Structures are given as structure tokens and as C-alpha cells.
Amino acid sequence: MKSLINTLFTMIVLFTFSAKAQVIQCDPWQGWQVFKKHFVTQEGRVIDLGSEQSITTSEGQSYALFFALVANDKAAFDNILDWTQEHLSEGDLSTRLPAWKWGINKDNNKGGILDSNPASDSDLWIAYSLSQAAILWNERRYSVLAAVLAKRIIREETAYIDGLGLSLLPAPIGFEYDNKRYKLNPSYSPLFIYQQFKKLYPNSPWHELHESSAKLLLNTANKGVSPDWVMFDSNRGFYYDKKNTDLGSYNAIRVYLWASMLAQDAPYKKELLAQFDPFIETINERGHVPLNTYAKSGKSEKRGPLGFNAALLPLLAEKGNDSFVIAIQQKLMVDKSFTKSRYYDSVLNLFAESTLNKRFKITADGTLKPMWSTECH
């Protein structure tokens, strides 16, 4: 009897969630409003409240641009873009890639750039959001800026690596070593961005970047989990050492999220989902998403924060794990404190929520289609 009641309850919740999702995608996005209230200043600066010095990163700015676009919040989009350009790119995104870290300098107690090295994943997201905003809002200046940024990424943040091909470096400086050794980050490459840039900029080698990144994602997750960082050289291929271990945690969690955002008919979607099957099985067995995974063995340990659990929701839903999806959603409903104080958990949650609730979809060629642009007129 108890089993029957539980089954009926699950069916009711699933039906309610499905019906609610259809309505929710056209309502104002409350999750974005909460994020904007607690993490974004009126000037458009995204603050990592959980960090020392309450820093701002180009990552935070880039994600906020994407969320503002999905929310059809052009005013916020422009504020975030203007702040990014003024403070991270010395007033002009077309002449320099944004510095990745900004905060209060302890010596003079003034705000400024703390680390001028750009972060290539953030640059990709900024260029992508601009390119899609240009189409959705019919704004040519976004298109021009996106094209310039895309060109600079190719010129300044890639390298041709023997045995791997043209590859994305995490930054222009600091990731290429002697003897042709490189340090790479699988989570820096959402494949749908490369697909879209391949379409928008056919004369640039974005297809090569797409293929090398797919190889990076698949070959470093042989045991079902992705590492935060990995080394590569032409003789040894992918490898780890004492300084750069096979640990997967705060970076790697995004790999599963980006994979879940791919269209069903996108290149490598099926291969990636199959690759992550062992990880999904581990999550089902443990009842939570682990904090740490190890790419060489596939083993995992500790309990990840709520943001980690949120990040896996779309992938779990694709695999038909409905009861587990509901259990995680219930936890997120009970404890919403992180949405006001923990920047990274909030980012993961917003990506997952908007993907799961179908506030947008990304086509096989990487085109962003927010629901406000197609079904909410």
C-alpha cells in the first residue's frame, strides 16, 4: 500500500512539474531576478560574494550576459556588457580580451584588475552571447563585437598541438610549456559554441577547434568522469602528474552541464551521454552528486554542494531518472539560501533550471532559441 501511494505521489509530481514547466518558460524568470538582486550591481558588475575581496571575474560577467539574454533583459545585458568593457578591457573589448579577475587592491583600497590574463572560456561565452543577442535583438553592434572577439580568441588563445590539432588554451599566457607540453581544461569548451561559430565565421577554423575539443572531452573521460585539468604532449598523449592530478570537481562539473545543453542531434551528443553513464550510475547509487571524482579510476568521494546536484539535473532527466530529479528539486526548494550568498552554486543552478524548464534550446548548429523569441509572444 505504501509503495502504491509513493508511486501515485511521484506520478502526480511529475505531471504537475511537466504542466508547470510549460507555463514557467513564458513567465518572468524569477531565478534570474534573484541572482541579479544578490550578485549584480546596478552598474553591471557580477560579484562573487563567496570569494576573498568579493572579486569579479570575466566568467561571472559572461554567464550573466547569457542569463540576461535568456531572460530577455536587454537593460541588464547592456549594463553587464558596459561594465565588462570598461573595467576588464580598458574601455574597448575590440582591442583587448577581458582580464579574468577584478577586485579591491589591498595596497590602495581601490578597485582594479588583479590579474590581467584573459580566460578563454569566458571569452567564448561573451562572444557567443553577443552573437546570439545580435540576432535575437537585431542589434548590429553586438554582431560586430562578437566577430572581433571570435577572431581574437582564435589568434590569441589557441595553439596547434601535434596529435590533437588546433586547440583552445585556457589563457594566452601560462599554459604552454617546454617540450611542447600543454595544460588543458575540458570544461572550457561547450561544443555548441564552436558549432555556432563554425556557422557564423566559416572562414575561421572553428570546426578544427570543435573536433579537438570533442577528442579532449571523450578521451579524458574514459572512466565516465571528467578531470578539472589535464596535461598533453604529442608523445604521451593525455596524462597527469603530481602537480596536475586527475581530480575532477569545481571545473569538471560544467562538462556534464554543457553536454546536457547540446541538442539531441548535435555532433557527439550520444557519445558524451554514453561516456558519462558510469557517473550517472554512481550518482544513483549514492543518492547525491559527489564533490570529487578521479578520471583515471572513475572513483568518487564526498558530497558535492547543492549547486553540483542542480548541475546534473538536466542530464539525469535525459536518462529518465525522474524520481531522483524530483528529490533534488525538493532539496533545492527547501534550501534556497545559496541563491543569495553562493555565486557559483547559483550559476550552476540557473543553467540547470533554465535547461530543465526549457527556457531555451540550442539547436544542432549552436543557435540559441529562448522561448520568449519563439513561443511567448
N, C-alpha and C positions, 0 to 999 in steps of 0.2 A: 504493500500500500504506500509506504513511504517513498519507495522507488518510483512509483507511478506519479505521485504528487510532484516529485522533483523533476521528472520528465515533462510533465504538463507545465510546470513553472518555467522551465528552460524554453519550451516552445512559445509560451506567451511572451517572454522577454525578447526572444528572437524576432517574433512578429512585430512587437512594439518597436524594437530597435530599427527594423527594416523600414517600417512606416515612418518612423521619426526621421530617419536618415534622408528620406525623400523630401521631407519638408525642410529639414535643417539646412540643406545645401543652398537654399534660396533666402534663408533668414540672415540678418546681420550676424557676422561671425563673432560671437561673444568671447571665444578663446583669444582672438586677436586683440579685442578691446582690452581684455585683462592684461595681456602681455604688454600692450602699448602703455597702459596706465602705470605698470610697475617697473618696466625696463627701458622705456624710450622717453627721452626728454622732449620738451616742446620744440627744441631746436633740431631734433632728429638724431640724437646720439643714443645708441644702444649700450646700456651699462650692464656689465657682468657683476651683479651685486655680490656674488659669492667669492669674488676674487680679491686679492690684496690690491689696494689702491683703487678699487672699483673701476677697473680698466675697461676700455672699449677695444674691441678687435674688429678687423675687417670682416672676419667670419660673422660676427653679430650683425654688422651693417648689411652684409649680403643676404643673410637669411631674412632679416626684417624687410628688405626690399621685395623678396619673393612673397612673404606673407601679406604685405600691403597690396600687392598685385592680385593675389588670390582673393583678398577681401574687397577688391575694387575701391581701395582707399588711396586715391591719387594724391591727396594733400599730404598724407603721411609719407607716401613714396617719394615725393619731391623733397620733403624735409630731410628724410634719411639720405637721399642722394646728395643733396646740397651739403649736408654736414660731412659726409664721406669725402666729397670732392675738396671741400675747403680745408679740412683738418688732417686727412690722411694722404691726400695727393697734392698738397701745397697749392690748392686752388684750381687744379686742372687735371682731371682724370685722363685726358687725352695725351698728356705729356709725361706722366709717371704713374706706375701702378701703385695702388694704395698701400701704405705701411700697414703692417698687420697689428701693431699694438700702440695704443694711445692711453695716457693716464696722467696722473698728477706727479710731477717731478719732485722728489723729496728734497732736493737741494734748494729749489726756489719756490716750492709750493704752487707751481703754475702748471696748467695743463699743456701737454705737448706729446709729440711722438717719442715713445720709449724704445721702440725697435722699428727701424725703417725698412727692414727686409719684407717684401710682399709675401703673401701666402697664396699659392696658385689656386687652391680650391675656392677660396673666397673670390678671387678674380674671375674664375669661371662662373660662379653664381651671380656676381654682379653683372657680367656681360650677358648672361642668359636672361636674367630678369629684365634688363634693359631691352634686349632684342624682342622679348615677348610683349613688354609694355608698349613698344613702338607699334606693334601690330594691333594689340587689343585697344589701345587708347588713341591710335592714329597720330602718333607724336614722332615726327621725323628726327628731332634732336636725339631722342633715345636711340634710334637706329644708327645714327652716325657715331655716337659714343660707343655703342656696343661693338660696332665693326672695328673701331680703333683699338678698343680693349682686346678684342679677339686676336687682332694682329700682333699686339704687344705680347700676349700670352705665348703665342707661337714663337715669337722672336726671342723672348727673354726667359721663358720658363719651361722650355723643352730641350731635350738632347737626344741625338740619335745614338742608341745603345746597341752595340753588336749583340745579336742573339735575342733582342727584344723589339728593336725598331724604334721609331720616334716615340718618345715617352715624356710624360709630364713630370717635371721635377717639382718638389714641394715648394721651392722658392728659387729665385735667381742665384742665390749665394748659399753655400754651406752644405750641399747635398751631393756634390760630385767630388770624389776623392781620387788619390793617385792610383795608378794601375787600372784605370777605367772601372772603378768601383762606384756604385751609386746607392743612395738610400731613398727608398720609395714608400709611398703611403697609399694603400688600396682605397681608403675611404675618400681620397681626394678626387675620385673620378666617377661621378654619376654618368653612366653611359648615354643617357638620353640627351645630355647637353652636347656631347660630341656629335650625336646623330643630327641634332638641330643645326649645329654649326656647319656640319658637312653639307646640309641643305642650303643654308644661308650664304655660306662662303665656299663655293665649290672649287675655287682656285687655290685654296689653302689645304694643307694636309691633315684635315680633321679626321678623315677615315683612318689614316695610319695611327693616329692617337687613340681612336676608338678600339682598333684591333689590338694594339699593345696593352691597353688598359684592361680589355677583356681577358687577355692572357694573364696579366698580373692578378686579376681577381680570382680567376679559376685555378691557376697554378699555385697560389699561396693558400688556398682553402681546401687542400686535398683531403683533410680530415673533417671537413664540414664547418670549420670556423676560420675567421679571417684574423690576421695579425694587425696590430696598430702600425708597425713599421717592418720593412724587410730590406735586406741588402741584396744587391745583384751585381755579378760580374760575368763577363762572357764565358769564362772557363767553368765557373762553379754554378752558374745559374742563380736562382734564389737561395739565399742562405741566411743564417742568424749567427750572432756571436755574443760574447758576454755583455757587450755594451748595447747591442741591438738584439733583444731576445724575441721569441715567438709569442710574447704576450699580446692578447687582444682585449681591449677594454673601451676606454672613452673615445678613441678614434674609430675602432673597428665596428662599434655598434651602428655606425652610419651606413656601413656596407650593406647590411640587411635591409635598412630603411630605403636606400636608393634602389635596391633590387626590387622591392615591393612596389615602387612607383613606376617601374617600367610597364609599358603596355604588354598585353599578353602575347602579341605578335611581334614584339621588339626583338632584335637580334640578341641572342644569349640569355633571354629571359628563362627559358626552360632549363638550360644548362645550369644557371645560377640557382634556381629553385631546387633542382636535384642535388646540387652540391651542398646546399645548406640543410638537407634532410636530417643528417645526424644531429645537428644543432637543435632543430625543432624537436626531435625525439628526446634529447636531453632536457629541454625546457618542459616538455610534457611530463617527464618522469619526476622532475624536481618540483614542478608547480610554480617556478619563477625563472626569470632570466638571470643567469649568473653575472657576476661582476667581471670576472677574469676568465678568459679562455686561452688555450695554448695550441697554436696552429700545428705544431709538429706531432702532437699526440691526440688532439681533439678533446682533451680533458678540460674540465672547468671547475671553478671553485667560487665560494662566497655568493652572497645575494646582491644583485645589482639594485640600484635605486629605482624609484618609480618611473623615472624617465626611460630607463632601459626596457622595462616591461612595456611601456607605451610604444616604444620604437618598434617592437616586434609584433604589435597588434595587426598591422596590415598583412604581414607575412603569415601569421598564424591563421588569420581569416581566410587567406587564399588556400591554405592547406585544410580548411574545413574544421578547424579546432574551435567550434562555436562556443562550447561551454567554458573553455579556458579564456577566450576573448571576453566573454561576459564577466568572468571572475575578475580579470584585470580591470575592466571598465568599472566594476563596482568599487574596487580599491581606489581607483582614481577619483571616483565621485565622493568617497568618504574622506580622503585626504587630499585636499586641494591647496594645502599650504605652500607646496613647492611652486605653484603658479605665481606666487607673489614674491618669492625670495631666491629661487634657484634657477638661474638663467638657462643653463644647459639642459636640465630636465624639462624646462618649459619649452625650449626649442624642439627637443625630440617629441614632446607631446603634441605640439602644434602641427609638425609634419605628419605625425601618425594620425591624429584626429582628422585633419583635412583630407588625407588619403583615404582613410577608412570610411568617412562620411561622404566621400565623392564630391567634395567641394571643387575639385578639379580632376581632370585626367590629362595624361600626357600620351600623345599618340606614338606610334612606332617610329616616326621620324623626329620625335622630340618636341613636337609642337604642344605648347601649353594651352589647355582649353578649360578655363574656370567656368563653373556652372553659371555664374552671373552673365557670361557672354553668350551662352547658348540656350539656357532653359529658364532663366529667371527674369525675362523681360516683362 
